[in-house]
Amino acid sequence: MKNKYVFTALMLACIFAFCMGATTLYVHITGEDEHANENLLVVTSFYPTYVATDNVLSGIDGITLKNLSEPQTGCLHDFQLTPEDMRLLSEADVFVINGGGIESFMEDVASAYPNLIIIDACEDVLLLDSENGHVHDEEEAEHEGHSHDEDGNAHAWMSVADYRIQVSTIAQELAQADPAHAETYLANQKQYDDKLAELQQEENELAQMLGHTHVILFHEAYAYLAKDLGLDSCYVLNLDEERSVSAGEVAEVLAEIEEHGVTFILAEGLYGSDLGKLVESESDAAVLYLDTLNRGTYDADSYLNGMRENLSRIREWAQEGE
C-alpha cells in the first residue's frame, strides 16, 4: 500500500514537472512571437507630414504609419483632438508634427504622453511672418510680447526648399529613435530628396520666366511658394472659412494692385473665389487658384504631383501673357 502512494506521488510530480516545463516553453515561444510582431507605431499630425513621413518609411517592415483624424478645413488651425486621436497617441512611439505652432494642441499632448517621441519637422526651417511673408524674427516677436505661434507662418511645406529640410529632419530624427532602420530611413530620404531637387529646379526655371515682380496672396501658405519663385508679396489677405472680407479690405487690395502693378494673385479656390471674381471684375489682375497641399490622396507622390500642378497653372498663365 505504501509503495502505491509512493508511485502515485512520483507520477504527480512528473506530471507537475511536465506541465511547468510546457508552460515555460509556451510563455517563451509566445513572448518571442509577440516581440517579433511588435511594430513601431508612427503617427503624423496631418496630411503634409504624413506624405513626407510615408516616403521616409518606404519599404520598411515592422513599422505602422497612421495619421490623426482629418480636420474639416484641411489645416490644423483650431483643430481639436478627438478621443480616437488621443487613444492613437497613447499607443504611438513617435509623433511627427509640422511644427511652427500650427498644432495648437501640442502642449496637451506633451503633458499627457511624456514618453512620446515628438519630431518637429519645422525645427530647422526659417519660418515666414504671417503678415508680410518675410522671414519671421522670433526674437523680435518675443521682445514685443508676441509668441512664435501667433506671428509665424507655419505652412513651410509650400516651399519645396523648406519641405526638403522638413523631410531631412524627419529622417534624421527617426534614425535616432530607431537605429535598427537608420540606414534605410536615410536612404529613403535621399531618394525622395532627389525627386524634390528636380521639382525645385522646375521652380527655379519658372522664377526666371516670371522675373522679380509683386504678387498679392489670398492665403498665407502661398508666401512660401512666392519666396521660392522670387516674388514680392506686397499684400497678404489670409482667407478661411471664418473670414469675412470688409469693403475696406477690398479697397486695399485694389489699391495695392494699382500701386505695385500687380498682374496676378494667388488664391485658394475654396475660400478665395468670391473675392477673386470681384477683383478680376474691378482690375486687370488675374487670380490663379492653387492647391495648399494640406489635403489629398495618401500616395507617396501626391506632394510632387500637387506642387507640379500649381507650377503648371502659373506657367500657363505666364505663357499666355507673353
C-alpha positions in Angstrom: 0.0 0.0 0.0 2.9 2.3 0.9 4.5 1.6 -2.5 1.2 2.6 -4.2 1.3 6.0 -2.5 4.9 6.5 -3.5 4.2 5.6 -7.1 1.2 8.0 -7.1 3.3 10.8 -5.7 6.1 10.2 -8.2 3.5 10.3 -11.1 2.0 13.5 -9.8 5.5 15.0 -9.5 6.3 14.0 -13.1 3.0 15.4 -14.4 3.6 18.7 -12.5 7.1 19.0 -13.8 5.9 18.3 -17.4 3.2 21.0 -17.1 5.6 23.5 -15.7 8.0 22.8 -18.5 5.3 23.1 -21.1 4.0 26.3 -19.6 7.5 27.8 -19.5 8.1 26.8 -23.2 4.7 28.2 -24.2 5.4 31.5 -22.5 8.9 31.7 -24.1 7.6 31.0 -27.6 4.6 33.3 -27.1 6.9 36.0 -25.9 9.2 35.6 -28.9 6.2 35.8 -31.2 4.9 38.9 -29.5 8.3 40.5 -29.7 8.6 39.6 -33.4 5.2 41.1 -34.1 6.0 44.4 -32.2 5.6 47.4 -34.5 7.0 50.8 -34.3 3.9 53.0 -34.4 4.5 56.3 -36.0 1.7 58.9 -36.0 1.6 62.1 -38.1 -0.4 65.3 -37.3 -1.9 65.9 -40.7 -1.7 65.3 -44.4 1.6 67.1 -45.4 3.6 65.4 -42.5 2.0 62.0 -43.4 3.2 62.2 -47.1 6.7 63.3 -46.0 7.0 60.5 -43.4 5.5 57.9 -45.7 8.4 58.5 -48.2 10.9 58.1 -45.4 9.4 54.9 -44.2 9.0 53.4 -47.6 9.6 49.6 -47.8 10.4 49.1 -44.1 8.7 46.2 -42.4 7.6 46.3 -38.8 6.5 49.9 -38.9 2.9 51.2 -38.8 2.2 54.7 -40.0 -1.1 56.4 -39.1 -2.5 59.9 -39.4 -4.7 61.8 -36.9 -8.3 62.3 -37.9 -8.7 64.8 -40.8 -9.5 68.4 -39.8 -12.6 69.6 -41.6 -10.8 72.5 -43.1 -7.7 70.5 -44.1 -5.5 72.7 -41.9 -4.9 72.4 -38.1 -5.9 75.9 -37.0 -8.4 75.5 -34.1 -8.4 71.7 -34.7 -9.4 69.7 -31.6 -8.2 66.2 -30.9 -10.9 63.5 -30.9 -11.0 60.7 -28.3 -9.8 58.4 -31.1 -6.8 60.7 -31.7 -5.9 60.6 -28.0 -6.2 56.8 -27.9 -4.0 56.6 -31.0 -1.3 58.9 -29.5 -1.4 56.8 -26.3 -0.2 53.8 -28.3 2.2 55.7 -30.5 6.0 55.5 -30.3 6.7 58.6 -32.5 4.6 61.6 -33.3 5.7 63.6 -36.4 4.3 67.2 -36.4 4.7 70.1 -38.8 5.6 72.5 -36.0 5.7 76.2 -36.1 2.7 76.4 -33.8 0.2 75.0 -36.3 -0.6 72.1 -34.0 -2.2 74.1 -31.2 -2.8 71.0 -29.2 0.8 70.1 -28.6 1.1 71.3 -25.0 -1.7 68.9 -24.0 -0.1 66.0 -25.9 3.3 66.5 -24.5 1.8 66.7 -21.0 -0.4 63.6 -21.4 2.3 61.4 -23.0 5.8 62.4 -21.7 7.5 59.4 -23.2 6.2 60.0 -26.7 9.0 60.9 -29.1 8.0 64.1 -30.9 9.6 65.1 -34.2 9.1 68.8 -35.2 9.6 69.0 -38.9 10.0 72.8 -38.8 12.8 72.6 -36.3 15.4 73.8 -38.8 13.2 75.9 -41.0 13.2 79.7 -41.0 9.5 80.5 -40.8 8.0 83.4 -42.6 5.9 86.1 -41.0 2.2 85.8 -41.2 1.5 89.4 -42.1 4.1 90.2 -44.8 5.6 86.9 -46.0 9.1 87.9 -44.8 11.3 85.7 -42.6 9.8 85.7 -39.1 12.1 87.2 -36.5 11.2 85.2 -33.4 13.4 87.2 -31.0 11.8 90.4 -32.1 8.3 88.9 -31.7 9.1 87.7 -28.2 10.5 91.2 -27.3 7.3 92.8 -28.5 5.2 90.3 -26.4 4.1 88.0 -29.2 4.6 84.3 -29.3 6.2 82.3 -32.1 2.8 80.6 -32.6 0.9 83.8 -33.1 3.3 85.5 -35.6 4.9 82.7 -37.5 3.5 81.3 -40.8 3.9 77.6 -40.4 2.9 76.5 -43.9 6.6 75.6 -44.7 5.7 72.6 -46.8 4.6 75.0 -49.6 8.2 75.9 -50.2 10.0 73.0 -51.9 13.3 74.1 -50.4 11.8 74.1 -46.9 9.9 70.9 -47.4 13.2 69.3 -48.3 14.5 70.4 -44.9 11.4 69.0 -43.2 11.9 65.6 -44.9 15.5 65.6 -43.8 14.6 66.4 -40.2 12.1 63.6 -40.1 14.6 61.1 -41.5 17.4 62.2 -39.2 15.3 62.0 -36.0 13.6 58.7 -37.0 17.1 57.3 -37.5 18.0 58.4 -33.9 14.8 57.0 -32.5 15.1 53.7 -34.3 18.8 52.9 -35.1 18.0 49.5 -36.4 16.5 51.1 -39.6 18.6 54.2 -39.6 20.3 53.4 -42.9 17.0 52.8 -44.7 15.5 56.0 -43.4 18.4 58.0 -44.7 18.5 56.1 -48.0 14.7 56.7 -48.5 15.2 60.4 -47.7 18.0 60.7 -50.2 15.8 59.0 -52.9 12.9 61.3 -52.2 15.1 64.4 -52.0 16.4 63.7 -55.5 12.9 63.9 -56.8 12.3 67.1 -54.7 15.5 68.6 -56.2 14.2 68.1 -59.7 10.9 69.8 -58.6 12.9 72.7 -57.1 14.8 73.1 -60.4 11.4 73.4 -62.2 10.6 76.2 -59.7 13.9 78.0 -60.5 13.1 77.9 -64.2 9.7 79.3 -63.6 11.2 82.0 -61.4 13.4 83.0 -64.3 10.3 83.2 -66.6 8.3 85.4 -64.1 11.1 87.8 -63.1 11.0 89.7 -59.9 7.5 91.1 -59.5 4.9 91.9 -57.0 2.1 89.5 -56.1 -0.9 89.5 -53.8 -1.8 86.4 -51.7 -5.3 85.4 -50.6 -3.7 82.7 -48.3 -0.6 82.9 -46.2 0.5 79.4 -47.4 1.4 80.9 -50.8 4.0 83.2 -49.2 6.4 80.2 -49.2 5.7 79.5 -52.9 6.1 83.2 -53.7 9.5 83.1 -51.9 10.7 80.2 -54.0 9.6 82.0 -57.1 11.4 85.2 -56.3 8.1 87.1 -56.0 7.5 90.0 -53.6 4.3 89.5 -51.6 3.1 93.1 -51.3 -0.2 92.2 -49.6 -1.4 89.1 -47.8 -5.1 88.5 -47.0 -5.5 85.2 -45.2 -8.9 83.8 -46.2 -10.5 80.8 -44.5 -14.0 79.5 -43.6 -14.4 82.0 -40.8 -13.0 85.1 -42.6 -15.4 87.7 -44.0 -13.8 90.4 -46.1 -14.7 94.0 -45.5 -15.3 96.7 -48.1 -12.2 98.4 -46.8 -10.1 95.4 -47.4 -11.4 95.1 -51.0 -10.4 98.7 -51.5 -6.9 98.0 -50.1 -6.5 95.0 -52.5 -7.4 97.2 -55.5 -5.1 100.0 -54.3 -2.2 97.6 -54.0 -2.8 96.2 -57.5 -2.7 99.7 -58.9 0.3 100.9 -56.8 2.5 98.0 -57.5 1.3 97.0 -60.9 0.2 93.6 -59.7 -0.7 91.3 -62.6 -1.7 88.2 -60.7 -3.0 87.0 -57.4 -2.5 83.6 -55.8 -5.7 82.2 -54.1 -7.3 79.1 -52.8 -10.5 78.2 -54.7 -12.4 77.0 -51.7 -12.2 80.4 -49.8 -10.9 82.9 -52.3 -13.2 82.6 -55.4 -15.8 85.2 -54.3 -13.2 87.8 -53.7 -11.2 86.7 -56.8 -14.2 87.2 -59.1 -14.8 90.7 -57.6 -11.1 91.7 -58.0 -11.0 90.4 -61.6 -14.1 92.4 -62.4 -12.6 95.6 -60.9 -9.0 95.3 -62.2 -6.7 93.8 -64.8 -5.1 91.3 -62.4 -5.7 87.6 -62.9 -6.5 85.3 -60.0 -4.7 81.9 -60.1 -6.3 79.3 -57.8 -3.7 76.9 -56.4 -3.7 73.9 -54.0 -2.4 74.5 -50.5 -1.5 70.8 -50.4 -3.0 70.2 -47.0 -5.4 67.5 -48.2 -5.3 64.9 -50.9 -4.7 61.3 -51.8 -2.4 59.4 -49.5 0.1 58.2 -52.1 3.8 58.8 -52.0 4.0 61.1 -55.0 1.0 63.3 -54.0 3.1 66.2 -52.9 5.2 66.1 -56.1 2.1 65.9 -58.3 0.2 68.6 -56.4 3.1 71.1 -56.5 3.8 70.4 -60.2 0.1 71.2 -60.9 0.5 74.5 -59.0 3.6 75.4 -61.0 1.9 74.4 -64.2 -1.0 76.8 -63.6 1.4 79.7 -63.0 3.5 78.7 -66.1 0.4 78.5 -68.3 -0.7 82.0 -67.2 2.8 83.4 -67.8 3.0 81.9 -71.3 -0.4 83.3 -72.2 0.7 86.7 -71.3 3.9 86.6 -73.4 
